[in-house]
């Protein structure tokens, strides 16, 4: 029921935005409204949801390519929307001639889309040093949003993680984007990780079925943390499942053992609950989810929902690191953000 409501709301909003983009460009470019306008509007509005359903049902290279194109429109459409809103504001003070303004907007959008797409092929290694009572190297991978034909991407990520020689690896959710991503090839690649790896769910693992994900991952050497605390040497690692339930974070955390004399690391997909983590005596909290907005200026919208959107934050002895994510959701595009692997070196003070 909740998922159906989400899809309905998404389609309504997407339809409104698509209509504005197409109608404004039609006027600016001096095209005529007609049946073709209506056909393009309907196809673009239904494209992403339709492609996701199609790829979920059949999951072959053709459906994967259709999904890629449909998701690319989501990103391109957002860029066009941002440029058109900027144009409307500037046009109040300075009138631009048609159709020159329209062609200029389309050209800029095409260049930004191309750059954003190419930008996803780079992988930033973000190095952070944190004072701690232990010397340890942690690598954080989050938000890969892996699909069936993402094995090559996953191999590159695993090779890069191994080259960093971590002591511990943390997978902080949204590693998988569809059920067909949990196939034998992808799972065998995860088994190539050379250090102990711990996993907590993100919202996308909930969408495809948390228990289904757990059953698949149990066949690998990945350690699943399902609202529990485990020991790793002299440290304790706490993993909380993703949830949209109000007060889920503090409720579950209050039920888990947190030894005050042990260095504690908390994994939670959403960057929320820093204050509660500090009260519970957590030393380090690791999250993802936000993608730093992924496509500028969406980061401003994400910032209205999340107080902590990227990087380091501190509260009463607890440090939170929010990664921008190792992959992309939906459109394979990054504008104003980077795919990253976070390397956190815990070091004893001299």
N, C-alpha and C positions, 0 to 999 in steps of 0.2 A: 504493500500500500504506500509506504513512504517513498520507495523507489519510483513507483508510478507517478506520484505527485512531483518528485524531482524532475522526471523526464518531461512532464506536462509543463511545468514552470519554465524549464530550460527551453523548450520549443516555442513557447509564447514570447519569451524575451528574445530568443534568437530570431524569430520571425519579425519582430518589431525592428531590431537592429538591421537585419538584412533589407527590409523594406526601405528604411531610411537611407542606407548606403546606396542601394540601387537607384532609388528615386532621385536622390541628390546628384549622383553621377550622371544619370540620364538627363537631368535638367542642365547641368554644367556642360556636358558634352554635346548638348543640343540634339540628342536622339529623340525618337518618338516613342511614346508609351503605346504598347500594343500587346498582342498575344505572346510575343517572344519575351517581353518583360515579365509577364505572369509565369511563364514556364521556367525561366531562370530563377525567379524568386522562389518558387515552390521547390525546385531541385536543390538550391543552395540551403534553404531552410531545413529540408529533410535529410540533407547529405550526411551530416556527421552521425546522427542517431541511426540512420539507415545503414551506413557503412559499418558502424560498430556492431550492430545486430547481425549483419551479413557475415562479417569476419568472425564473430563469435560462434555462428552456426557452422560455417564451412572451413574457415581457417586455412586457406590455400594462398598461393602467391598472388593470384588475381584479386582476391578479397583483401589481402594485405595492402596491395597497391591502391585499391579503391579507398581503403581506410586512410592511407597516407595522404591521398589527394584531398579527401573530405576534411581531414584534420588540418591540412595546410590552409584550407579556406578559413577555418576558425581563426588561425593566427593572422592571416592576411586581412581578413575582414576586420579584426580588431585594430590592426594598423591603419586601415582605411578609415575606420570610424574615428580614431584619434586624430588623423590628419584633417578629416572633414570638420570635426568639432573645432579644431584650431583655426581652420579656414573661416568658419562662421564667426568666430570671435574677432579675427583680424579684419574680416570683410565689413565689420561694423564701421571701422574707421577708414579703411582703404578699399575701394572697389576694384576688383580684379576682372579683367575681360574674360568672357566666355568665347570659345571653349578652352582657351589657353590654361585657365585655372584648373579645369578638369583634367586635362592631359598632364599638367604638372603634378597634381595630386597622385594620379595613377602611376606616373613615372617614379616618384619618390617612394610610393608604397612598394613598387616592384623591386627597387634597389634595397630597401630596408628588409623586405621579405627574403631576398637572395642572401643578404648579409646574415640575417637571423638564422637561416637554414645552415649556411656554411659554418656559423659560429658553434653549432652543436657538435661539430667534429673535433673540437678542441676540448681537452679535459684538464682543468686546473688542479694542481696539487696545492692545497692550502695548509701551510704549516703553522701550528699553534703550540706554544710552550706554556705549561701550567705548573705552578709550584705544587708539589705533593709530597707525601712522606715516602713515596716509592718512585723508582725509575722504571718507566714503562712506555712503550710506544703503542698507541691505539690508532687504528685506521677506521674511519667512519664512512660507510657507503649507504646512501639513501635514495629513494625516489628514482629508481632506474626505469620503472614502468615497462618492464620487459614483456614482449609479445612473442609469438611463436617463432618468428624468423629473426629474433634478436640475438641469436647465439654468438655471432661474430662480435657484436658489441659487448656482450657479456664476457667473452674470452679476453678482449682487450682490457676490460675493467679488472678481471681477476689477475691477469698478467701484471698490470700496473700495481695492484694491491700487493701482490707477492714480492715485487721488486722493491717495495718500501720497507720490507722486512719487519712487519708488525709483530708485537707480542700477542695482541688481541685484535679481533675484527668485529665491528658492530654493524649490523644491518638494521637500520631504524625505520623500516616499513616502506610500503609501496614499491617493493622490489618487483612484484608481478602486477600486470595490468589486465590479464585475462586468464581463464582456466587453461587454455591451450599453451600458455607460456610455461606451465609446469610440466614440460615434456622431458623425456629421457635425456635429450641432448643438453638442454639448459641445466638440468639438475646435476648431470655429470660434470659440467663445467664448474659449478659451485663446489663440488667435491675436490677441485684442484686447489682450493684455498689452503695455504700451508700453515696458517695459524688458527687457533680455536676461534670459531665464528659464532656469534650470538644474534638471534633474530627476534624482532618484535613486529607485530602486525601494524599496517597502516590502514587507511580507509579503503584502499583498493583491494586489499586482501579480504576485508569484510564484504565488499561488493561481490567478489567471486566465490565467497564461502570460506570463512576462517577455518572450519574443521577440515574442509577439502584441502586447503593449503597445508595445514598441519600434517595431514596423512601423507601428503606427497613429500614434505620436507623430512619426515621421520625416516625416509629411505636414504637420506644423505647424512653427512657428518655435522650438519648445521645444528647448533643447540637452540631449541625453541624456548623462549621465555614467555610463559602464559600466565601473567599476573603472579609472578613468583620471584623469589630471591635465591641466588645460587652463589657459591663461593668459587673464586678463581685465585688460588694461592692465598695470599693474605688480604685479598680484596673481596668485596661483595658486589654482585651485579644484580640489579633489580630491573625487571622488564614488565611493563604494563601494556595490555592490549589497547589498541585504538578504540575510542568510543565517542559518540556524540551525546551521551547521557550527561545531564547536568550533575556536577560534583563527582563524576566518575573517578577522576584522578585522585582527589583527596580521600575519597571513601576507600578505594582499593589500597592506596599507599598506607593508610592508617592500619590496615589489617596485615601488612607484611612486616616481617622482622627486619629492623635496621640496627645493626650493632654500632654503637657510638665509637667503639675503639677500632673499627675497621674503616678503611677508605672505601667509600661507596660510590658506585656509578649507576645512574638511573637512565634507562632507555624508554623514551615515550615519543611516539611519532609526531604528535602535535606540540608546538612550542608553547604550551600552557602549563601553569602550575608551579612556576619557579618559586613563588613565595611559599607554597605548601611543601615543596621539596626541601627548601631551606629549613623550615620548621621541623621537618622530619629528620634532619641531620644529614641530608644527602650532600656529598661533596661536589660531584660533577653530574650534570644532566645533559643528555644528547638527544636532539630532535631534528626533524626535517620538515616536510609537508609544504612549506610556503613557496619553494622554488625561487624565492626573492621576486615573486611576481611573474617570473619567466619572460614575459614580453612587456617591456616598458610601453605605457605608463601603468600597467596593471598592478605594479608593486604598490601604488598608492591605494588601490582598492583593497588589496590584501592587507595593507597596513591598518585599515579600518577594522579588520576582523582579528588581527593578531598584534599584540603589543611587541612581541619579539619576532622579527622577520628574518634576520640573518646575522651571523657573527656571534661575538661573545657578550654575555650579560652576567652581572654578578648581583647576588642578594644575600646578605648576612651569612657569608661563608660558603655559599653554593654558587658554582659557576655553571651557566648554561651556554652550550654552543649549538647554534641553529645552522645546519648546513643548507646550502642552496640547492642540493640534490645532484645526483650523479647522472641523471638522465632527464627526459622531458615527458610531460603529460600531454596527450593530444598532439598538437602540431609539433613537428620536429623543428622547433625554432627557439632561439634564445636572443633576446634583444635587451641589452642593459643588465644581463645576468650571465653566469657561466655555469657549465656543468663542473662539478668539483668532487674531489675525494679529499676528505679532511684528515690530516695527520696530526694527532695530538700527542705531544711528548710530555709525559708526566715526569718531572724532575725534582729531586730532593734539593732543597736550598743549601747552599754552601755554608 
